[in-house]
Amino acid sequence: MARVRLSVAERREELLRAAIEQIEARGVAAVRIADVAAALGVSNALVLYHFSTKEKLVASAFAYAAEEDLARLRALLGRRTTALRRLRSAVRWYAPTGQAKGWRLWIEGWAVSLREPALREVARDLDRQWKAALAEVIAEGVAAGEFDCPDPTGTALRLTALLDGLAVQLTSYQGAVSRARAQGWVDEALMRELGLGARAPDARERWR
């Protein structure tokens, strides 16, 4: 059967999605241009035409994945509801016990970024935008009197550090901690960071 002719943008997106799948399955070090090409039934030359090197393909794949994650984050934080509910929805989605599916990919990315400047910049930019978005919603909640947090930026950093660490435990060391316990820790940390511990019954009701 003849392949459907795609635009340049559509072809690049197809290649990037295939690259992400291959990286998740094989790891960055092992994945080859040939693996991505074979997954789509295209030639190595076609992949190289769009990305020229494996390094550029990998960096572009991670950038694509980062944009997808950020788009989901913006959608959750942009809902018309309280800052508390928006924040919890975002944290629960991002947490390794939630519906975000890219943790294996990002753990691979963190490791490789130690040696690859282009990938390191992609990971750093994603991290920076995540923290800024969370800090902004936390500041909105403080302004609205929903909770008390004197340092939204510090809170965003601590929360993401906890989530990243739990992601490593749950993804790389299966059985080290249960998903239920990890989710409980995330909820407790968020309540504590927002100064809601003393108002726990009322605040927990508003989580739902």
N, CA, C and O of each residue as an XYZ file, in Angstrom:
832
protein
N       0.842     -1.190      0.000
C       0.000      0.000      0.000
C       0.882      1.247      0.000
O       1.838      1.331      0.771
N       0.569      2.199     -0.847
C       1.363      3.420     -0.945
C       1.177      4.274      0.303
O       0.075      4.373      0.843
N       2.262      4.885      0.750
C       2.201      5.757      1.910
C       1.547      7.077      1.544
O       1.721      7.583      0.435
N       0.793      7.632      2.483
C       0.168      8.933      2.270
C       1.261      9.989      2.250
O       2.175      9.971      3.074
N       1.154     10.913      1.295
C       2.150     11.972      1.202
C       1.891     13.014      2.288
O       0.805     13.590      2.353
N       2.878     13.253      3.129
C       2.734     14.174      4.238
C       3.453     15.491      3.950
O       4.407     15.538      3.173
N       2.980     16.548      4.586
C       3.696     17.814      4.499
C       4.991     17.698      5.304
O       5.179     16.740      6.053
N       5.865     18.665      5.146
C       7.133     18.642      5.881
C       6.868     18.637      7.388
O       7.490     17.879      8.134
N       5.944     19.484      7.824
C       5.641     19.567      9.256
C       5.054     18.249      9.759
O       5.416     17.785     10.840
N       4.164     17.653      8.997
C       3.555     16.381      9.398
C       4.589     15.265      9.446
O       4.576     14.427     10.348
N       5.490     15.265      8.459
C       6.531     14.235      8.445
C       7.460     14.380      9.642
O       7.810     13.385     10.277
N       7.861     15.599      9.957
C       8.727     15.823     11.115
C       8.047     15.353     12.399
O       8.678     14.723     13.248
N       6.761     15.659     12.536
C       6.046     15.234     13.732
C       5.968     13.718     13.811
O       6.117     13.144     14.890
N       5.738     13.068     12.686
C       5.701     11.608     12.649
C       7.051     11.025     13.073
O       7.104     10.066     13.844
N       8.122     11.599     12.574
C       9.457     11.128     12.917
C       9.767     11.359     14.394
O      10.382     10.511     15.040
N       9.345     12.501     14.925
C       9.603     12.813     16.329
C       8.844     11.860     17.247
O       9.391     11.397     18.248
N       7.609     11.569     16.920
C       6.836     10.636     17.736
C       7.459      9.241     17.698
O       7.523      8.554     18.717
N       7.911      8.835     16.529
C       8.566      7.525     16.418
C       9.869      7.509     17.210
O      10.202      6.509     17.845
N      10.600      8.611     17.172
C      11.855      8.693     17.926
C      11.591      8.581     19.420
O      12.324      7.889     20.128
N      10.552      9.253     19.907
C      10.217      9.178     21.326
C       9.896      7.741     21.716
O      10.362      7.263     22.750
N       9.113      7.055     20.908
C       8.761      5.664     21.195
C      10.002      4.775     21.229
O      10.125      3.905     22.092
N      10.909      4.992     20.297
C      12.124      4.178     20.243
C      13.062      4.480     21.413
O      13.711      3.575     21.938
N      13.134      5.745     21.818
C      13.970      6.114     22.965
C      13.423      5.471     24.228
O      14.185      4.950     25.042
N      12.093      5.505     24.397
C      11.483      4.884     25.581
C      11.709      3.372     25.593
O      11.883      2.774     26.655
N      11.705      2.768     24.423
C      11.857      1.312     24.339
C      13.312      0.860     24.455
O      13.598     -0.166     25.072
N      14.236      1.629     23.858
C      15.626      1.177     23.750
C      16.620      1.975     24.582
O      17.708      1.487     24.889
N      16.252      3.201     24.948
C      17.196      4.090     25.612
C      17.924      4.945     24.600
O      18.089      4.551     23.446
N      18.359      6.116     25.030
C      19.007      7.063     24.118
C      20.282      6.480     23.530
O      20.524      6.614     22.330
N      21.100      5.835     24.354
C      22.392      5.338     23.883
C      22.230      4.281     22.798
O      23.013      4.241     21.849
N      21.213      3.419     22.931
C      21.070      2.294     22.008
C      20.276      2.628     20.752
O      20.453      1.975     19.723
N      19.416      3.620     20.815
C      18.555      3.891     19.670
C      19.377      4.382     18.481
O      20.353      5.115     18.646
N      18.968      3.968     17.277
C      19.671      4.343     16.053
C      18.699      5.005     15.080
O      17.483      4.851     15.185
N      19.262      5.735     14.145
C      18.456      6.308     13.066
C      17.674      5.185     12.376
O      16.507      5.354     12.023
N      18.327      4.055     12.192
C      17.698      2.921     11.513
C      16.477      2.410     12.268
O      15.528      1.935     11.645
N      16.480      2.497     13.603
C      15.342      2.052     14.394
C      14.119      2.929     14.146
O      12.999      2.437     14.012
N      14.353      4.225     14.090
C      13.261      5.162     13.842
C      12.720      4.961     12.428
O      11.508      4.938     12.216
N      13.626      4.817     11.469
C      13.206      4.618     10.081
C      12.407      3.316      9.933
O      11.371      3.290      9.268
N      12.894      2.244     10.554
C      12.218      0.948     10.440
C      10.833      0.985     11.072
O       9.904      0.349     10.573
N      10.689      1.731     12.174
C       9.392      1.801     12.853
C       8.323      2.414     11.956
O       7.137      2.117     12.097
N       8.753      3.272     11.033
C       7.809      3.944     10.135
C       7.820      3.377      8.721
O       6.998      3.761      7.889
N       8.740      2.472      8.450
C       8.838      1.916      7.114
C       9.372      2.905      6.099
O       8.959      2.900      4.939
N      10.311      3.773      6.543
C      10.915      4.749      5.641
C      12.421      4.512      5.613
O      12.934      3.672      6.353
N      13.112      5.233      4.778
C      14.552      5.053      4.649
C      15.310      5.871      5.695
O      14.807      6.867      6.216
N      16.542      5.419      5.990
C      17.415      6.193      6.867
C      17.649      7.588      6.290
O      17.742      8.570      7.027
N      17.740      7.659      4.976
C      18.019      8.937      4.314
C      16.918      9.960      4.579
O      17.185     11.156      4.692
N      15.681      9.480      4.677
C      14.577     10.407      4.940
C      14.701     11.013      6.334
O      14.495     12.213      6.518
N      15.038     10.184      7.304
C      15.220     10.684      8.665
C      16.368     11.696      8.698
O      16.250     12.757      9.311
N      17.466     11.362      8.041
C      18.624     12.252      8.033
C      18.349     13.534      7.247
O      18.937     14.573      7.545
N      17.483     13.478      6.268
C      17.113     14.679      5.518
C      16.473     15.709      6.440
O      16.710     16.910      6.305
N      15.659     15.229      7.380
C      14.954     16.145      8.278
C      15.778     16.548      9.492
O      15.580     17.636     10.032
N      16.710     15.686      9.939
C      17.417     15.981     11.189
C      18.943     15.916     11.090
O      19.626     16.345     12.020
N      19.473     15.416     10.040
C      20.908     15.375      9.695
C      21.773     14.498     10.606
O      22.696     13.850     10.112
N      21.509     14.454     11.920
C      22.280     13.583     12.818
C      21.363     12.981     13.880
O      20.275     13.492     14.144
N      21.817     11.905     14.473
C      21.060     11.298     15.573
C      20.932     12.281     16.723
O      19.874     12.360     17.347
N      21.999     13.040     17.020
C      21.975     13.983     18.135
C      20.889     15.039     17.955
O      20.195     15.399     18.906
N      20.751     15.530     16.723
C      19.714     16.534     16.457
C      18.322     15.923     16.536
O      17.383     16.570     17.002
N      18.184     14.683     16.083
C      16.900     13.999     16.175
C      16.504     13.808     17.635
O      15.360     14.067     18.006
N      17.432     13.362     18.454
C      17.142     13.121     19.869
C      16.781     14.423     20.577
O      15.799     14.477     21.318
N      17.569     15.468     20.353
C      17.282     16.758     20.997
C      15.916     17.286     20.563
O      15.164     17.815     21.382
N      15.595     17.142     19.279
C      14.302     17.608     18.773
C      13.158     16.776     19.347
O      12.081     17.306     19.621
N      13.387     15.478     19.530
C      12.357     14.614     20.100
C      12.053     15.013     21.540
O      10.890     15.058     21.941
N      13.088     15.302     22.315
C      12.870     15.727     23.691
C      12.192     17.099     23.736
O      11.337     17.332     24.590
N      12.558     17.998     22.839
C      11.908     19.310     22.784
C      10.427     19.157     22.451
O       9.585     19.860     23.009
N      10.117     18.250     21.551
C       8.729     17.987     21.177
C       7.952     17.438     22.370
O       6.832     17.871     22.639
N       8.545     16.489     23.079
C       7.899     15.913     24.257
C       7.688     16.982     25.329
O       6.657     17.002     26.001
N       8.673     17.870     25.483
C       8.569     18.940     26.471
C       7.410     19.871     26.152
O       6.664     20.268     27.047
N       7.258     20.219     24.887
C       6.153     21.102     24.491
C       4.797     20.454     24.739
O       3.847     21.129     25.136
N       4.705     19.149     24.509
C       3.449     18.451     24.789
C       3.125     18.484     26.287
O       1.978     18.706     26.675
N       4.140     18.262     27.121
C       3.933     18.306     28.562
C       3.514     19.705     29.006
O       2.606     19.857     29.824
N       4.181     20.730     28.462
C       3.865     22.102     28.844
C       2.467     22.500     28.387
O       1.774     23.240     29.085
N       2.053     22.019     27.230
C       0.707     22.328     26.746
C      -0.340     21.734     27.684
O      -1.352     22.374     27.968
N      -0.107     20.528     28.160
C      -1.023     19.897     29.108
C      -1.039     20.670     30.425
O      -2.099     20.879     31.014
N       0.138     21.092     30.886
C       0.223     21.865     32.118
C      -0.569     23.166     32.000
O      -1.325     23.519     32.905
N      -0.395     23.880     30.881
C      -1.112     25.146     30.685
C      -2.618     24.926     30.673
O      -3.375     25.744     31.195
N      -3.050     23.825     30.078
C      -4.479     23.530     30.039
C      -5.034     23.302     31.448
O      -6.120     23.781     31.775
N      -4.288     22.572     32.278
C      -4.737     22.312     33.641
C      -4.745     23.577     34.487
O      -5.674     23.811     35.261
N      -3.707     24.388     34.336
C      -3.600     25.598     35.151
C      -4.485     26.728     34.634
O      -4.709     27.713     35.338
N      -4.984     26.592     33.416
C      -5.816     27.636     32.833
C      -7.302     27.427     33.041
O      -8.108     28.227     32.564
N      -7.684     26.366     33.743
C      -9.104     26.102     33.964
C      -9.735     27.186     34.839
O      -9.048     27.843     35.621
N     -11.041     27.362     34.697
C     -11.761     28.381     35.462
C     -12.262     27.774     36.763
O     -13.432     27.412     36.890
N     -11.357     27.670     37.721
C     -11.681     27.164     39.047
C     -10.681     27.773     40.016
O      -9.890     28.632     39.626
N     -10.703     27.346     41.258
C      -9.811     27.931     42.249
C      -8.353     27.593     41.944
O      -8.054     26.608     41.269
N      -7.457     28.431     42.457
C      -6.029     28.166     42.301
C      -5.671     26.844     42.965
O      -4.837     26.093     42.458
N      -6.303     26.561     44.102
C      -6.027     25.318     44.825
C      -6.341     24.093     43.979
O      -5.538     23.162     43.915
N      -7.487     24.083     43.338
C      -7.860     22.933     42.525
C      -6.988     22.834     41.280
O      -6.594     21.738     40.882
N      -6.687     23.970     40.666
C      -5.811     23.945     39.484
C      -4.433     23.405     39.839
O      -3.857     22.597     39.111
N      -3.923     23.865     40.964
C      -2.591     23.437     41.391
C      -2.575     21.945     41.696
O      -1.663     21.231     41.282
N      -3.579     21.482     42.415
C      -3.603     20.065     42.753
C      -3.741     19.201     41.503
O      -3.092     18.161     41.389
N      -4.592     19.632     40.562
C      -4.754     18.869     39.324
C      -3.431     18.745     38.583
O      -3.086     17.672     38.086
N      -2.685     19.859     38.510
C      -1.404     19.847     37.807
C      -0.392     18.952     38.502
O       0.305     18.170     37.856
N      -0.313     19.070     39.823
C       0.651     18.265     40.579
C       0.296     16.780     40.501
O       1.177     15.934     40.347
N      -0.992     16.471     40.607
C      -1.398     15.063     40.536
C      -1.160     14.477     39.145
O      -0.815     13.303     39.018
N      -1.342     15.287     38.106
C      -1.065     14.795     36.756
C       0.433     14.577     36.559
O       0.850     13.558     36.008
N       1.234     15.531     37.009
C       2.685     15.484     36.819
C       3.333     14.384     37.657
O       4.340     13.802     37.255
N       2.750     14.102     38.822
C       3.344     13.112     39.721
C       3.470     11.759     39.025
O       2.658     11.435     38.159
N       4.475     10.967     39.392
C       4.662      9.652     38.757
C       3.517      8.683     39.033
O       3.456      7.614     38.427
N       2.603      9.046     39.945
C       1.420      8.216     40.187
C       0.241      8.685     39.347
O      -0.826      8.072     39.388
N       0.415      9.766     38.583
C      -0.668     10.330     37.784
C      -0.679      9.799     36.362
O      -0.212      8.692     36.093
N      -1.230     10.622     35.436
C      -1.436     10.170     34.065
C      -0.323     10.587     33.107
O      -0.337     10.184     31.944
N       0.635     11.381     33.568
C       1.760     11.740     32.704
C       2.537     10.472     32.365
O       2.848      9.682     33.256
N       2.854     10.270     31.086
C       3.433      8.997     30.655
C       4.918      9.085     30.285
O       5.501      8.092     29.848
N       5.523     10.237     30.452
C       6.867     10.406     29.924
C       8.009     10.237     30.898
O       9.127     10.653     30.596
N       7.770      9.635     32.072
C       8.834      9.603     33.066
C      10.049      8.793     32.631
O      11.181      9.209     32.878
N       9.844      7.663     32.000
C      10.994      6.881     31.542
C      11.817      7.677     30.532
O      13.048      7.642     30.545
N      11.116      8.390     29.661
C      11.788      9.231     28.675
C      12.625     10.300     29.354
O      13.778     10.518     28.983
N      12.046     10.976     30.357
C      12.768     12.080     30.982
C      13.911     11.616     31.870
O      14.916     12.317     31.992
N      13.782     10.462     32.487
C      14.909      9.939     33.257
C      16.076      9.634     32.317
O      17.232      9.900     32.645
N      15.763      9.076     31.146
C      16.789      8.888     30.116
C      17.405     10.233     29.743
O      18.624     10.366     29.635
N      16.539     11.223     29.548
C      17.023     12.544     29.131
C      17.929     13.182     30.152
O      18.950     13.768     29.792
N      17.574     13.079     31.435
C      18.414     13.664     32.481
C      19.813     13.047     32.451
O      20.814     13.750     32.585
N      19.869     11.744     32.277
C      21.171     11.077     32.278
C      22.025     11.520     31.093
O      23.204     11.837     31.254
N      21.430     11.541     29.912
C      22.186     11.891     28.710
C      22.554     13.371     28.694
O      23.591     13.741     28.143
N      21.722     14.221     29.291
C      21.979     15.660     29.267
C      23.255     16.045     30.010
O      23.776     17.144     29.823
N      23.758     15.151     30.847
C      25.026     15.423     31.518
C      26.170     15.550     30.517
O      27.180     16.197     30.794
N      26.001     14.923     29.347
C      27.067     14.943     28.338
C      26.651     15.664     27.055
O      27.499     15.940     26.207
N      25.360     15.976     26.897
C      24.864     16.579     25.665
C      24.293     17.972     25.948
O      23.188     18.088     26.479
N      25.031     19.023     25.600
C      24.583     20.389     25.908
C      23.215     20.736     25.328
O      22.429     21.414     25.991
N      22.908     20.290     24.108
C      21.626     20.631     23.490
C      20.472     20.021     24.276
O      19.459     20.679     24.512
N      20.623     18.782     24.673
C      19.585     18.118     25.445
C      19.493     18.703     26.851
O      18.405     18.807     27.417
N      20.633     19.083     27.406
C      20.631     19.704     28.729
C      19.830     21.002     28.721
O      19.119     21.295     29.682
N      19.938     21.777     27.655
C      19.194     23.024     27.552
C      17.694     22.773     27.427
O      16.891     23.521     27.984
N      17.314     21.727     26.700
C      15.894     21.367     26.584
C      15.334     21.004     27.958
O      14.274     21.495     28.346
N      16.039     20.150     28.690
C      15.581     19.722     30.012
C      15.529     20.895     30.977
O      14.593     21.015     31.768
N      16.534     21.760     30.911
C      16.572     22.922     31.802
C      15.411     23.868     31.514
O      14.797     24.402     32.439
N      15.110     24.075     30.238
C      14.027     24.986     29.875
C      12.682     24.440     30.329
O      11.850     25.190     30.840
N      12.458     23.120     30.144
C      11.221     22.505     30.615
C      11.088     22.666     32.118
O      10.022     23.033     32.613
N      12.156     22.396     32.844
C      12.154     22.512     34.299
C      11.845     23.946     34.720
O      11.053     24.168     35.637
N      12.460     24.908     34.061
C      12.263     26.317     34.388
C      10.808     26.738     34.150
O      10.222     27.448     34.968
N      10.235     26.303     33.039
C       8.858     26.685     32.736
C       7.858     26.014     33.677
O       6.859     26.627     34.051
N       8.112     24.771     34.059
C       7.246     24.089     35.023
C       7.228     24.847     36.342
O       6.161     25.136     36.883
N       8.396     25.165     36.852
C       8.484     25.852     38.143
C       7.811     27.220     38.077
O       7.100     27.613     39.002
N       8.037     27.945     36.976
C       7.447     29.278     36.842
C       5.925     29.202     36.795
O       5.244     30.032     37.398
N       5.386     28.217     36.085
C       3.937     28.079     35.972
C       3.311     27.734     37.321
O       2.274     28.290     37.683
N       3.932     26.822     38.064
C       3.415     26.469     39.383
C       3.500     27.648     40.336
O       2.557     27.920     41.079
N       4.631     28.353     40.316
C       4.811     29.502     41.202
C       3.771     30.580     40.913
O       3.290     31.237     41.836
N       3.422     30.767     39.653
C       2.430     31.776     39.289
C       1.067     31.438     39.878
O       0.390     32.318     40.411
N       0.658     30.183     39.788
C      -0.646     29.788     40.338
C      -0.633     29.863     41.864
O      -1.625     30.260     42.475
N       0.473     29.487     42.472
C       0.581     29.598     43.932
C       0.423     31.058     44.352
O      -0.286     31.352     45.315
N       1.077     31.972     43.638
C       0.960     33.400     43.943
C      -0.481     33.885     43.763
O      -0.955     34.721     44.533
N      -1.172     33.368     42.756
C      -2.575     33.733     42.553
C      -3.428     33.279     43.742
O      -4.309     34.010     44.195
N      -3.163     32.082     44.238
C      -3.910     31.572     45.378
C      -3.661     32.375     46.639
O      -4.577     32.605     47.428
N      -2.418     32.802     46.827
C      -2.084     33.642     47.979
C      -2.831     34.971     47.884
O      -3.410     35.441     48.863
N      -2.809     35.578     46.677
C      -3.485     36.860     46.478
C      -4.986     36.747     46.710
O      -5.623     37.692     47.175
N      -5.548     35.582     46.383
C      -6.985     35.375     46.546
C      -7.356     34.944     47.964
O      -8.537     34.780     48.271
N      -6.365     34.760     48.826
C      -6.626     34.347     50.199
C      -6.956     32.883     50.354
O      -7.500     32.481     51.383
N      -6.640     32.070     49.356
C      -6.952     30.641     49.431
C      -5.996     29.887     50.350
O      -6.389     28.930     51.018
N      -4.755     30.321     50.376
C      -3.775     29.680     51.223
C      -2.637     30.653     51.508
O      -2.589     31.753     50.959
N      -1.730     30.231     52.368
C      -0.633     31.085     52.821
C       0.693     30.464     52.398
O       1.039     29.362     52.823
N       1.424     31.181     51.562
C       2.719     30.682     51.094
C       3.629     31.881     50.866
O       3.460     32.592     49.875
N       4.583     32.125     51.750
C       5.435     33.304     51.627
C       6.449     33.251     50.488
O       6.994     34.284     50.099
N       6.707     32.068     49.953
C       7.735     31.929     48.923
C       7.245     30.984     47.818
O       7.647     29.821     47.794
N       6.380     31.460     46.898
C       5.865     30.595     45.825
C       6.957     29.952     44.980
O       6.828     28.795     44.579
N       8.028     30.688     44.706
C       9.110     30.132     43.891
C       9.798     28.975     44.603
O      10.076     27.943     43.992
N      10.073     29.142     45.888
C      10.695     28.069     46.658
C       9.792     26.857     46.778
O      10.252     25.717     46.706
N       8.490     27.111     46.965
C       7.533     26.006     47.040
C       7.497     25.223     45.737
O       7.501     23.992     45.750
N       7.463     25.931     44.609
C       7.455     25.253     43.316
C       8.703     24.398     43.138
O       8.625     23.292     42.603
N       9.842     24.897     43.578
C      11.094     24.134     43.455
C      11.042     22.881     44.315
O      11.410     21.798     43.861
N      10.587     23.024     45.552
C      10.544     21.860     46.446
C       9.554     20.810     45.958
O       9.831     19.613     46.033
N       8.404     21.249     45.461
C       7.418     20.302     44.966
C       7.930     19.525     43.762
O       7.780     18.304     43.700
N       8.532     20.223     42.806
C       9.028     19.528     41.623
C      10.202     18.610     41.978
O      10.362     17.544     41.383
N      11.018     19.024     42.944
C      12.119     18.155     43.374
C      11.575     16.860     43.982
O      12.107     15.779     43.730
N      10.509     16.979     44.784
C       9.890     15.789     45.363
C       9.317     14.894     44.271
O       9.517     13.680     44.298
N       8.609     15.481     43.313
C       7.998     14.695     42.240
C       9.056     14.016     41.375
O       8.908     12.852     41.003
N      10.122     14.746     41.056
C      11.193     14.153     40.255
C      11.845     12.980     40.985
O      12.117     11.938     40.390
N      12.092     13.165     42.284
C      12.707     12.086     43.059
C      11.819     10.860     43.152
O      12.296      9.730     43.038
N      10.524     11.081     43.359
C       9.596      9.948     43.412
C       9.504      9.254     42.064
O       9.335      8.036     41.996
N       9.615     10.032     40.990
C       9.576      9.433     39.655
C      10.719      8.442     39.474
O      10.530      7.364     38.910
N      11.902      8.808     39.952
C      13.046      7.897     39.849
C      12.786      6.633     40.662
O      13.046      5.525     40.193
N      12.271      6.800     41.882
C      12.002      5.640     42.736
C      10.978      4.708     42.106
O      11.171      3.492     42.093
N       9.892      5.265     41.585
C       8.813      4.438     41.051
C       9.135      3.850     39.689
O       8.684      2.753     39.360
N       9.918      4.579     38.893
C      10.227      4.123     37.539
C      11.452      3.214     37.500
O      11.452      2.191     36.816
N      12.492      3.591     38.236
C      13.752      2.845     38.174
C      13.856      1.744     39.224
O      14.539      0.744     39.004
N      13.186      1.919     40.360
C      13.294      0.957     41.463
C      11.902      0.486     41.852
O      11.404      0.807     42.930
N      11.286     -0.271     40.973
C       9.922     -0.730     41.221
C       9.837     -1.513     42.522
O      10.640     -2.409     42.782
N       8.845     -1.156     43.336
C       8.668     -1.810     44.623
C       9.305     -1.062     45.768
O       9.070     -1.399     46.929
N      10.115     -0.041     45.470
C      10.772      0.728     46.533
C       9.749      1.494     47.362
O       9.917      1.649     48.571
N       8.701      1.966     46.719
C       7.628      2.677     47.408
C       6.337      2.433     46.624
O       6.355      2.394     45.394
N       5.235      2.272     47.327
C       3.968      2.021     46.642
C       3.431      3.317     46.038
O       3.757      4.412     46.497
N       2.616      3.179     45.016
C       2.011      4.347     44.386
C       1.105      5.091     45.366
O       1.063      6.322     45.368
N       0.386      4.344     46.194
C      -0.514      4.980     47.156
C       0.265      5.805     48.179
O      -0.135      6.917     48.524
N       1.385      5.249     48.663
C       2.188      5.985     49.636
C       2.801      7.226     48.986
O       2.839      8.295     49.596
N       3.275      7.086     47.760
C       3.867      8.230     47.069
C       2.831      9.338     46.869
O       3.129     10.517     47.063
N       1.610      8.949     46.478
C       0.564      9.948     46.299
C       0.220     10.635     47.613
O      -0.039     11.838     47.645
N       0.218      9.869     48.688
C      -0.036     10.454     50.003
C       1.026     11.468     50.372
O       0.711     12.531     50.907
N       2.289     11.151     50.092
C       3.379     12.082     50.382
C       3.239     13.370     49.575
O       3.489     14.466     50.078
N       2.836     13.218     48.319
C       2.666     14.401     47.469
C       1.558     15.295     48.011
O       1.733     16.510     48.104
N       0.424     14.707     48.368
C      -0.690     15.484     48.914
C      -0.297     16.175     50.218
O      -0.614     17.346     50.428
N       0.398     15.441     51.092
C       0.822     16.005     52.369
C       1.794     17.160     52.159
O       1.692     18.189     52.827
N       2.730     16.994     51.238
C       3.706     18.055     50.967
C       3.018     19.302     50.430
O       3.362     20.422     50.810
N       2.058     19.107     49.555
C       1.356     20.252     48.981
C       0.561     20.987     50.051
O       0.587     22.217     50.108
N      -0.146     20.245     50.897
C      -0.905     20.862     51.984
C       0.029     21.641     52.912
O      -0.282     22.762     53.315
N       1.149     21.056     53.242
C       2.102     21.682     54.154
C       2.692     22.947     53.532
O       2.795     23.980     54.194
N       3.076     22.861     52.264
C       3.687     24.006     51.596
C       2.714     25.184     51.473
O       3.133     26.342     51.477
N       1.425     24.886     51.365
C       0.426     25.942     51.205
C      -0.148     26.422     52.532
O      -1.073     27.235     52.555
N       0.404     25.916     53.646
C      -0.046     26.360     54.953
C      -1.451     25.929     55.279
O      -2.162     26.636     55.993
N      -1.875     24.776     54.770
C      -3.248     24.322     54.969
C      -3.377     23.254     56.052
O      -4.471     22.745     56.295
N      -2.277     22.917     56.696
C      -2.327     21.854     57.693
C      -3.309     22.124     58.816
O      -4.036     21.224     59.236
N      -3.337     23.353     59.307
C      -4.213     23.686     60.430
C      -5.671     23.730     60.010
O      -6.572     23.621     60.842
N      -5.897     23.894     58.700
C      -7.274     23.952     58.199
C      -7.592     22.704     57.391
O      -8.380     22.734     56.446
N      -6.959     21.606     57.787
C      -7.017     20.387     56.974
C      -8.433     19.949     56.596
O      -8.668     19.703     55.413
N      -9.402     19.832     57.529
C     -10.719     19.331     57.126
C     -11.356     20.179     56.030
O     -11.848     19.647     55.036
N     -11.346     21.492     56.212
C     -11.951     22.384     55.228
C     -11.166     22.343     53.922
O     -11.749     22.306     52.838
N      -9.857     22.350     54.033
C      -9.013     22.383     52.825
C      -9.139     21.078     52.050
O      -9.235     21.100     50.823
N      -9.142     19.942     52.745
C      -9.229     18.664     52.049
C     -10.549     18.535     51.290
O     -10.602     17.926     50.222
N     -11.603     19.109     51.846
C     -12.879     19.063     51.154
C     -12.777     19.818     49.834
O     -13.367     19.409     48.833
N     -12.028     20.921     49.833
C     -11.921     21.710     48.616
C     -10.978     21.088     47.598
O     -10.924     21.549     46.457
N     -10.225     20.040     47.981
C      -9.392     19.330     47.006
C     -10.278     18.649     45.968
O      -9.880     18.522     44.810
N     -11.464     18.213     46.362
C     -12.255     17.315     45.525
C     -12.923     18.059     44.398
O     -13.631     17.454     43.593
